[in-house]
Amino acid sequence: MFRTMLRHAKKHPGLIPQFLFLLLGMSGASLYLIRLARGPHVSWDRRNNPEPWNKLDPTYQYKLVAINTDYKHLKKEGPDF
């Protein structure tokens, strides 16, 4: 596949930015999927920690980008299990 891409890029240099953006998009999507798989709501080890979301602080930032929320001053509203 990469040989074909290189061969086409040599013949048509205008395809080089398209290939770069394609690789950039694929790597960004892969990194985001890895981030989602390592999140607190995913349980990979059910024997040692079946509910990992119960051990999180109320100051844990769940969102990728939190613009207006200050997580440092949040108080816990639920009981401890």
Phi and psi in degrees as GROMACS dihedral restraints (atoms count N, CA, C in turn):
[ dihedral_restraints ]
;  ai    aj    ak    al  type     phi  dphi    fc
    3     4     5     6     1   -70.7    20    10
    4     5     6     7     1   -32.1    20    10
    6     7     8     9     1   -64.6    20    10
    7     8     9    10     1   -40.8    20    10
    9    10    11    12     1   -64.6    20    10
   10    11    12    13     1   -41.1    20    10
   12    13    14    15     1   -63.4    20    10
   13    14    15    16     1   -42.3    20    10
   15    16    17    18     1   -66.4    20    10
   16    17    18    19     1   -38.7    20    10
   18    19    20    21     1   -64.9    20    10
   19    20    21    22     1   -42.9    20    10
   21    22    23    24     1   -68.3    20    10
   22    23    24    25     1   -35.6    20    10
   24    25    26    27     1   -67.4    20    10
   25    26    27    28     1   -33.2    20    10
   27    28    29    30     1   -70.1    20    10
   28    29    30    31     1   -37.4    20    10
   30    31    32    33     1   -75.4    20    10
   31    32    33    34     1   -39.0    20    10
   33    34    35    36     1  -127.0    20    10
   34    35    36    37     1    91.6    20    10
   36    37    38    39     1   -64.2    20    10
   37    38    39    40     1   -17.6    20    10
   39    40    41    42     1   -69.8    20    10
   40    41    42    43     1   -13.1    20    10
   42    43    44    45     1   -83.4    20    10
   43    44    45    46     1   -11.6    20    10
   45    46    47    48     1   -60.8    20    10
   46    47    48    49     1   -47.4    20    10
   48    49    50    51     1   -62.3    20    10
   49    50    51    52     1   -34.5    20    10
   51    52    53    54     1   -65.0    20    10
   52    53    54    55     1   -41.8    20    10
   54    55    56    57     1   -65.8    20    10
   55    56    57    58     1   -38.1    20    10
   57    58    59    60     1   -65.4    20    10
   58    59    60    61     1   -44.4    20    10
   60    61    62    63     1   -67.7    20    10
   61    62    63    64     1   -33.1    20    10
   63    64    65    66     1   -63.8    20    10
   64    65    66    67     1   -46.3    20    10
   66    67    68    69     1   -67.2    20    10
   67    68    69    70     1   -36.7    20    10
   69    70    71    72     1   -64.1    20    10
   70    71    72    73     1   -43.2    20    10
   72    73    74    75     1   -66.0    20    10
   73    74    75    76     1   -40.9    20    10
   75    76    77    78     1   -66.0    20    10
   76    77    78    79     1   -40.8    20    10
   78    79    80    81     1   -69.9    20    10
   79    80    81    82     1   -37.9    20    10
   81    82    83    84     1   -64.3    20    10
   82    83    84    85     1   -42.0    20    10
   84    85    86    87     1   -65.0    20    10
   85    86    87    88     1   -39.1    20    10
   87    88    89    90     1   -65.6    20    10
   88    89    90    91     1   -43.5    20    10
   90    91    92    93     1   -64.7    20    10
   91    92    93    94     1   -37.2    20    10
   93    94    95    96     1   -68.5    20    10
   94    95    96    97     1   -37.8    20    10
   96    97    98    99     1   -66.0    20    10
   97    98    99   100     1   -36.2    20    10
   99   100   101   102     1   -65.4    20    10
  100   101   102   103     1   -40.7    20    10
  102   103   104   105     1   -63.3    20    10
  103   104   105   106     1   -41.3    20    10
  105   106   107   108     1   -66.2    20    10
  106   107   108   109     1   -36.9    20    10
  108   109   110   111     1   -70.9    20    10
  109   110   111   112     1   -22.9    20    10
  111   112   113   114     1   -99.0    20    10
  112   113   114   115     1     9.4    20    10
  114   115   116   117     1   -70.9    20    10
  115   116   117   118     1   170.7    20    10
  117   118   119   120     1   -75.2    20    10
  118   119   120   121     1   -15.3    20    10
  120   121   122   123     1   -92.2    20    10
  121   122   123   124     1     1.7    20    10
  123   124   125   126     1  -108.0    20    10
  124   125   126   127     1   128.6    20    10
  126   127   128   129     1  -111.9    20    10
  127   128   129   130     1   108.7    20    10
  129   130   131   132     1   -92.5    20    10
  130   131   132   133     1   -27.2    20    10
  132   133   134   135     1  -116.9    20    10
  133   134   135   136     1    97.2    20    10
  135   136   137   138     1   -81.0    20    10
  136   137   138   139     1   -17.7    20    10
  138   139   140   141     1   -78.7    20    10
  139   140   141   142     1   -48.0    20    10
  141   142   143   144     1   -84.7    20    10
  142   143   144   145     1   -36.4    20    10
  144   145   146   147     1  -143.7    20    10
  145   146   147   148     1    82.3    20    10
  147   148   149   150     1   -72.0    20    10
  148   149   150   151     1   -24.7    20    10
  150   151   152   153     1  -129.7    20    10
  151   152   153   154     1    79.7    20    10
  153   154   155   156     1   -69.6    20    10
  154   155   156   157     1   -19.5    20    10
  156   157   158   159     1   -72.9    20    10
  157   158   159   160     1   -15.9    20    10
  159   160   161   162     1   -76.5    20    10
  160   161   162   163     1   -17.0    20    10
  162   163   164   165     1   -94.2    20    10
  163   164   165   166     1     6.7    20    10
  165   166   167   168     1   -85.8    20    10
  166   167   168   169     1   146.2    20    10
  168   169   170   171     1   -74.7    20    10
  169   170   171   172     1   159.0    20    10
  171   172   173   174     1   -70.9    20    10
  172   173   174   175     1   -12.4    20    10
  174   175   176   177     1   -91.5    20    10
  175   176   177   178     1     3.6    20    10
  177   178   179   180     1   -71.2    20    10
  178   179   180   181     1   131.4    20    10
  180   181   182   183     1   -86.8    20    10
  181   182   183   184     1   110.2    20    10
  183   184   185   186     1   -80.0    20    10
  184   185   186   187     1   -35.2    20    10
  186   187   188   189     1   -78.8    20    10
  187   188   189   190     1   156.7    20    10
  189   190   191   192     1   -68.4    20    10
  190   191   192   193     1   -43.8    20    10
  192   193   194   195     1  -132.1    20    10
  193   194   195   196     1   121.2    20    10
  195   196   197   198     1  -114.8    20    10
  196   197   198   199     1   106.2    20    10
  198   199   200   201     1   -82.0    20    10
  199   200   201   202     1   -51.2    20    10
  201   202   203   204     1  -103.8    20    10
  202   203   204   205     1    -3.6    20    10
  204   205   206   207     1   -97.0    20    10
  205   206   207   208     1   125.7    20    10
  207   208   209   210     1  -100.1    20    10
  208   209   210   211     1   103.0    20    10
  210   211   212   213     1   -75.9    20    10
  211   212   213   214     1   -12.4    20    10
  213   214   215   216     1   -72.7    20    10
  214   215   216   217     1   -28.5    20    10
  216   217   218   219     1  -103.8    20    10
  217   218   219   220     1    12.1    20    10
  219   220   221   222     1   -77.4    20    10
  220   221   222   223     1   146.1    20    10
  222   223   224   225     1  -109.0    20    10
  223   224   225   226     1   149.0    20    10
  225   226   227   228     1   -74.7    20    10
  226   227   228   229     1   131.6    20    10
  228   229   230   231     1  -105.1    20    10
  229   230   231   232     1    -9.0    20    10
  231   232   233   234     1  -112.3    20    10
  232   233   234   235     1   170.3    20    10
  234   235   236   237     1   -78.0    20    10
  235   236   237   238     1   159.9    20    10
  237   238   239   240     1   -86.4    20    10
  238   239   240   241     1   134.8    20    10
